[in-house]
């Protein structure tokens, strides 16, 4: 018995070390991904048909003033030099100074990121439970009227552009019914409940758009799990229907849904330019749009880098959740 206990302990330590190495490898790949992302975005920003000094000072500024501004802020240097200087500051924890606003980038980025996170969390709380519930119900009733209804509604809503959905909810709930404000930007100093009220319309618009996507993946997972051998074996063992659904079907069906939800996190945080513009919401998507218009390289690159960090972290969390739900992934990580 002591020998068996010692062997089990060694095996557990080995698995922990191997999994730690797996996580470290994923972090390393994430860093490489973020580095490539920042370089690509910085390079694309250099190709924008604009001039920083001209964009900031206006079309009536003299050429001498524009040249002096560009020289003062270093935008007349080569793109490689600018990128290396900016990247060196990022490594030291300094995101640099906005070329257009002449303020530290983090002072501009932080409130926009916080606003986007608030909207993303609200929409996430709405769409994930509803999407999974709809997909599970449709999957358990595959081929029936309930399944067809949920599938058709979900697919129909998913193909509607988000700005169209946003206009519809504004028209119905803000203008016709007058229940909610048109804008999503709450007054300064507003409490949590007031902020929720202002964020309800954009969150509902996002829920309508994403519901069909999440529900479709959840439904496919449920249908596949119901047809799997382990489900048939569970029924042959005499397990109750609810136990089979809870322990075998849902546990395995939700794994692809987790991966899909993780990919939507980056979109919910930084890809909501149309929604933020429509509802006049000062999030990171709208901030990046303005930075691109002004050719503000430092602000644009820092914003995209932060979005990349959020996406990578969400993906990593999803991978860890999948490893917890599926032992085969854990075993694959330690082989």
Backbone torsions as a table, in degrees:
resi	resn	phi	psi	omega
1	UNK	NA	-46.9	176.8
2	UNK	-59.0	-37.0	179.5
3	UNK	-65.1	-40.8	178.0
4	UNK	-64.7	-40.6	179.3
5	UNK	-64.1	-41.1	178.6
6	UNK	-64.7	-40.8	178.6
7	UNK	-64.1	-40.8	178.9
8	UNK	-64.4	-38.5	178.8
9	UNK	-64.8	-43.4	178.9
10	UNK	-63.7	-39.2	179.4
11	UNK	-65.2	-40.6	179.6
12	UNK	-65.1	-40.8	178.3
13	UNK	-65.6	-40.1	178.4
14	UNK	-62.8	-43.2	178.7
15	UNK	-63.5	-41.8	179.7
16	UNK	-62.8	-42.6	179.3
17	UNK	-64.7	-41.5	-178.9
18	UNK	-67.2	-41.7	178.5
19	UNK	-65.7	-39.4	176.5
20	UNK	-60.7	-40.1	175.9
21	UNK	-64.5	-37.4	177.6
22	UNK	-62.4	-45.0	179.3
23	UNK	-64.7	-40.6	178.4
24	UNK	-62.5	-39.1	177.1
25	UNK	-63.0	-42.0	178.1
26	UNK	-63.4	-38.7	177.1
27	UNK	-64.1	-40.8	178.1
28	UNK	-62.0	-43.9	176.7
29	UNK	-63.5	-35.6	178.5
30	UNK	-64.7	-40.4	178.8
31	UNK	-64.4	-41.8	177.5
32	UNK	-62.6	-41.3	178.9
33	UNK	-61.3	-45.1	179.8
34	UNK	-65.2	-37.3	177.9
35	UNK	-63.5	-47.0	178.3
36	UNK	-63.3	-39.4	179.4
37	UNK	-61.8	-45.8	-179.3
38	UNK	-63.8	-39.5	179.6
39	UNK	-66.0	-42.5	-179.4
40	UNK	-64.5	-45.1	-179.6
41	UNK	-64.1	-42.6	179.6
42	UNK	-63.2	-39.4	179.7
43	UNK	-66.9	-42.1	179.1
44	UNK	-64.9	-38.4	179.4
45	UNK	-61.8	-33.2	178.1
46	UNK	-66.5	-24.1	-177.8
47	UNK	-87.3	-6.9	-179.7
48	UNK	-63.0	135.1	-177.4
49	UNK	-75.9	75.0	-178.4
50	UNK	-157.4	168.8	177.7
51	UNK	-128.1	126.9	-174.5
52	UNK	-58.7	-51.0	-179.1
53	UNK	-60.1	-42.3	178.8
54	UNK	-66.5	-41.5	-179.5
55	UNK	-64.7	-35.6	-177.9
56	UNK	-81.9	-44.9	-174.3
57	UNK	-83.6	-18.9	178.9
58	UNK	100.0	165.6	-173.8
59	UNK	-73.4	-16.0	-177.6
60	UNK	-94.7	-1.2	178.1
61	UNK	-70.2	148.4	-178.8
62	UNK	-73.5	159.9	178.6
63	UNK	-63.4	-35.3	179.2
64	UNK	-64.5	-41.1	179.9
65	UNK	-66.8	-39.9	178.6
66	UNK	-64.7	-44.3	179.8
67	UNK	-64.3	-39.6	179.2
68	UNK	-65.0	-39.5	179.5
69	UNK	-65.0	-46.2	-179.9
70	UNK	-62.6	-38.5	179.7
71	UNK	-69.2	-39.7	-179.5
72	UNK	-63.4	-37.3	-177.2
73	UNK	-96.0	2.2	174.5
74	UNK	77.0	12.5	-178.3
75	UNK	-81.1	-4.2	175.8
76	UNK	-91.0	-0.3	175.9
77	UNK	-81.0	171.0	180.0
78	UNK	-67.1	155.4	-178.3
79	UNK	-62.8	-35.6	-179.2
80	UNK	-64.2	-45.0	179.7
81	UNK	-63.3	-43.5	178.6
82	UNK	-61.8	-42.1	-178.2
83	UNK	-67.5	-43.1	180.0
84	UNK	-63.0	-42.8	177.8
85	UNK	-62.2	-44.2	-179.6
86	UNK	-65.8	-42.9	-179.0
87	UNK	-65.4	-37.8	176.7
88	UNK	-62.0	-38.1	176.6
89	UNK	-66.9	-38.2	178.9
90	UNK	-62.2	-42.1	179.2
91	UNK	-61.1	-34.0	178.9
92	UNK	-84.2	0.1	-179.0
93	UNK	89.5	11.1	-179.6
94	UNK	-111.7	112.2	-179.2
95	UNK	-80.5	-2.3	177.2
96	UNK	92.1	-168.6	-177.6
97	UNK	-119.2	137.9	178.6
98	UNK	-63.2	129.5	-179.9
99	UNK	-69.8	-32.5	-176.7
100	UNK	-84.9	-40.2	-175.1
101	UNK	-100.4	-10.5	178.7
102	UNK	54.1	44.3	176.1
103	UNK	-131.9	156.5	175.0
104	UNK	-56.0	137.3	-176.2
105	UNK	-58.8	-40.4	-176.0
106	UNK	-64.1	-31.4	177.3
107	UNK	-64.1	-30.0	178.5
108	UNK	-87.1	-38.9	-173.8
109	UNK	-74.0	-38.7	-173.4
110	UNK	-60.3	-53.1	179.8
111	UNK	-62.9	-34.9	178.1
112	UNK	-66.6	-40.7	178.9
113	UNK	-65.7	-42.1	178.7
114	UNK	-61.6	-43.9	178.5
115	UNK	-61.5	-44.6	179.9
116	UNK	-64.2	-38.9	179.2
117	UNK	-64.8	-38.6	178.8
118	UNK	-61.6	-47.6	179.7
119	UNK	-66.2	-40.2	-179.3
120	UNK	-63.6	-43.6	179.8
121	UNK	-64.2	-43.1	179.5
122	UNK	-61.1	-49.1	179.6
123	UNK	-65.1	-37.3	179.2
124	UNK	-62.2	-44.3	-179.6
125	UNK	-63.6	-31.1	179.7
126	UNK	-81.4	-49.4	-168.0
127	UNK	-79.7	-34.5	-176.3
128	UNK	-66.3	-52.9	177.8
129	UNK	-61.7	-42.4	-179.4
130	UNK	-65.9	-42.6	-179.8
131	UNK	-65.4	-43.7	179.3
132	UNK	-66.6	-43.1	178.5
133	UNK	-60.5	-46.1	178.9
134	UNK	-62.3	-41.7	179.7
135	UNK	-67.5	-39.3	179.2
136	UNK	-66.3	-45.1	178.9
137	UNK	-61.7	-43.3	179.3
138	UNK	-64.7	-40.2	-179.4
139	UNK	-67.4	-39.4	179.6
140	UNK	-70.8	-21.0	178.4
141	UNK	-116.7	38.4	-176.9
142	UNK	-56.1	131.7	179.4
143	UNK	86.7	-9.9	-179.6
144	UNK	-92.1	176.6	-177.3
145	UNK	-63.2	-37.5	179.1
146	UNK	-61.3	-44.1	179.0
147	UNK	-62.1	-47.0	-178.9
148	UNK	-64.2	-39.0	-179.8
149	UNK	-64.0	-49.2	-179.1
150	UNK	-63.9	-41.0	-178.5
151	UNK	-65.0	-46.7	-178.8
152	UNK	-64.9	-44.4	179.4
153	UNK	-62.7	-45.5	-179.3
154	UNK	-62.5	-45.9	180.0
155	UNK	-66.4	-37.7	179.8
156	UNK	-65.1	-41.9	-179.5
157	UNK	-72.0	-31.9	-176.0
158	UNK	-68.6	-28.5	-176.6
159	UNK	-86.0	-7.4	178.8
160	UNK	-81.1	127.3	178.9
161	UNK	-58.2	147.6	-175.0
162	UNK	-64.4	-32.1	-180.0
163	UNK	-71.1	-28.8	175.5
164	UNK	-69.5	-45.1	176.6
165	UNK	-59.0	-42.8	178.4
166	UNK	-61.0	-42.6	178.0
167	UNK	-62.9	-38.4	-179.3
168	UNK	-65.5	-47.2	-178.4
169	UNK	-67.4	-32.8	175.2
170	UNK	-64.7	-45.8	-178.5
171	UNK	-61.8	-42.8	-175.1
172	UNK	-77.8	-54.6	-169.1
173	UNK	-89.8	-23.1	-178.7
174	UNK	-100.8	-41.2	-174.9
175	UNK	-93.4	-53.0	-177.8
176	UNK	-70.7	-52.6	-176.2
177	UNK	-88.6	-27.1	179.1
178	UNK	68.2	26.0	-176.9
179	UNK	-81.6	-33.8	-172.2
180	UNK	-131.6	155.5	-180.0
181	UNK	-71.0	153.2	-179.8
182	UNK	-70.8	-42.5	-178.6
183	UNK	-86.9	158.0	176.2
184	UNK	-100.4	-4.7	-177.4
185	UNK	-88.3	107.5	-176.5
186	UNK	-75.8	161.2	177.7
187	UNK	-64.5	153.9	-179.8
188	UNK	-62.6	135.1	179.5
189	UNK	82.9	9.5	-178.5
190	UNK	-68.6	147.5	178.8
191	UNK	-78.7	179.4	-176.0
192	UNK	-62.9	-45.6	-178.2
193	UNK	-63.9	-38.1	177.6
194	UNK	-66.1	-41.3	177.5
195	UNK	-62.4	-41.4	177.7
196	UNK	-60.6	-41.2	179.6
197	UNK	-61.8	-42.0	-179.6
198	UNK	-71.6	-27.9	-178.1
199	UNK	-89.2	-5.7	-173.9
200	UNK	-62.9	-46.7	-177.3
201	UNK	-62.5	-50.7	177.6
202	UNK	-63.3	-34.8	178.1
203	UNK	-65.4	-40.0	177.6
204	UNK	-65.1	-41.4	178.5
205	UNK	-60.4	-41.9	178.6
206	UNK	-68.9	-37.8	178.6
207	UNK	-62.2	-41.5	179.4
208	UNK	-62.2	-40.9	-177.6
209	UNK	-70.7	-41.9	-172.3
210	UNK	-90.5	-13.7	-176.3
211	UNK	-56.9	-48.9	-176.3
212	UNK	-62.5	-37.5	-179.1
213	UNK	-65.6	-49.6	-179.9
214	UNK	-65.2	-42.7	-178.8
215	UNK	-63.5	-38.2	-178.6
216	UNK	-65.4	-42.0	179.2
217	UNK	-67.8	-41.8	178.8
218	UNK	-63.6	-40.6	178.9
219	UNK	-62.5	-45.2	-180.0
220	UNK	-61.2	-39.1	178.6
221	UNK	-65.1	-40.3	179.3
222	UNK	-66.3	-45.5	-180.0
223	UNK	-61.0	-43.0	179.4
224	UNK	-65.4	-40.6	179.9
225	UNK	-67.3	-36.9	179.7
226	UNK	-65.2	-28.9	-178.6
227	UNK	-93.2	0.9	-176.3
228	UNK	-77.3	158.9	-179.2
229	UNK	-65.7	-36.1	-178.4
230	UNK	-66.1	-29.7	176.8
231	UNK	-70.7	-43.6	176.9
232	UNK	-60.9	-41.2	179.3
233	UNK	-63.6	-37.0	179.2
234	UNK	-65.3	-40.6	177.5
235	UNK	-66.7	-38.7	-180.0
236	UNK	-66.0	-26.8	176.5
237	UNK	-74.2	-9.7	179.5
238	UNK	89.7	15.3	178.9
239	UNK	-69.1	143.9	177.5
240	UNK	-61.6	154.6	-177.1
241	UNK	-57.9	-45.4	-178.7
242	UNK	-63.7	-38.1	179.0
243	UNK	-64.9	-41.7	178.8
244	UNK	-63.0	-44.0	-179.5
245	UNK	-63.5	-44.8	-174.7
246	UNK	-72.0	-46.4	-172.5
247	UNK	-84.5	-31.6	-172.0
248	UNK	-111.9	-49.8	-174.4
249	UNK	-72.3	-57.2	-175.6
250	UNK	-64.7	-39.7	-179.0
251	UNK	-58.4	-42.1	-179.5
252	UNK	-85.9	-29.7	-178.1
253	UNK	-71.2	-28.8	-175.5
254	UNK	-80.3	-11.3	-177.8
255	UNK	-62.5	-49.7	176.5
256	UNK	-65.5	-28.8	178.6
257	UNK	-66.6	-38.5	178.1
258	UNK	-61.1	-43.8	179.2
259	UNK	-62.5	-41.1	-180.0
260	UNK	-67.3	-42.6	179.4
261	UNK	-61.1	-38.6	179.1
262	UNK	-61.3	-39.0	179.6
263	UNK	-68.5	-21.6	-180.0
264	UNK	-83.3	-14.9	-177.6
265	UNK	-63.3	-46.8	178.4
266	UNK	-59.9	-38.9	177.7
267	UNK	-64.3	-42.9	-178.5
268	UNK	-67.4	-28.6	-178.2
269	UNK	-84.3	-46.8	-172.3
270	UNK	-123.3	-2.0	-176.0
271	UNK	-103.6	19.6	-173.5
272	UNK	-101.3	40.9	-176.0
273	UNK	-59.8	-45.7	-178.1
274	UNK	-63.5	-44.6	179.9
275	UNK	-65.9	-44.3	-179.3
276	UNK	-64.9	-39.1	178.3
277	UNK	-68.0	-41.7	-177.8
278	UNK	-65.3	-39.8	-177.4
279	UNK	-99.3	10.9	178.5
280	UNK	52.7	49.5	-176.4
281	UNK	-107.2	125.1	-174.0
282	UNK	-84.5	73.5	178.3
283	UNK	-102.7	-176.2	-174.8
284	UNK	-72.7	-28.7	177.5
285	UNK	-64.1	-47.0	178.4
286	UNK	-66.6	-35.9	177.6
287	UNK	-62.9	-41.9	178.7
288	UNK	-66.2	-35.7	176.8
289	UNK	-61.7	-46.0	178.9
290	UNK	-65.3	-38.8	179.0
291	UNK	-63.6	-39.3	178.2
292	UNK	-67.0	-38.8	179.3
293	UNK	-64.0	-35.6	-179.7
294	UNK	-91.5	0.1	-178.2
295	UNK	55.8	42.8	178.7
296	UNK	-86.0	88.5	-172.0
297	UNK	-58.4	-46.5	-174.7
298	UNK	-64.6	-44.6	-179.9
299	UNK	-68.2	-42.2	179.9
300	UNK	-63.8	-46.8	-178.8
301	UNK	-65.8	-41.9	179.5
302	UNK	-64.9	-40.0	179.4
303	UNK	-64.1	-44.8	178.7
304	UNK	-65.9	-37.5	178.7
305	UNK	-63.5	-42.0	178.2
306	UNK	-63.6	-42.5	176.7
307	UNK	-61.0	-39.8	177.4
308	UNK	-63.2	-39.2	177.6
309	UNK	-62.5	-43.8	179.0
310	UNK	-61.5	-44.5	-179.2
311	UNK	-64.6	-43.5	-178.8
312	UNK	-65.2	-42.5	178.7
313	UNK	-63.3	-41.2	179.0
314	UNK	-63.6	-41.0	178.5
315	UNK	-65.3	-40.4	179.3
316	UNK	-64.3	-43.2	177.6
317	UNK	-61.5	-40.9	178.3
318	UNK	-63.1	-40.4	178.4
319	UNK	-62.4	-41.5	179.3
320	UNK	-66.5	-38.8	176.9
321	UNK	-64.8	-40.2	177.6
322	UNK	-63.7	-37.6	178.3
323	UNK	-65.8	-33.8	177.7
324	UNK	-70.3	-40.6	-177.5
325	UNK	-77.1	-29.1	-175.4
326	UNK	-121.9	103.7	180.0
327	UNK	-59.1	-26.8	-179.5
328	UNK	-62.5	-33.0	177.3
329	UNK	-67.6	-39.8	178.3
330	UNK	-63.9	-44.0	-179.8
331	UNK	-65.8	-35.2	177.4
332	UNK	-65.4	-31.2	-178.7
333	UNK	-73.1	-23.4	-175.3
334	UNK	-106.5	4.3	177.3
335	UNK	-81.9	NA	NA
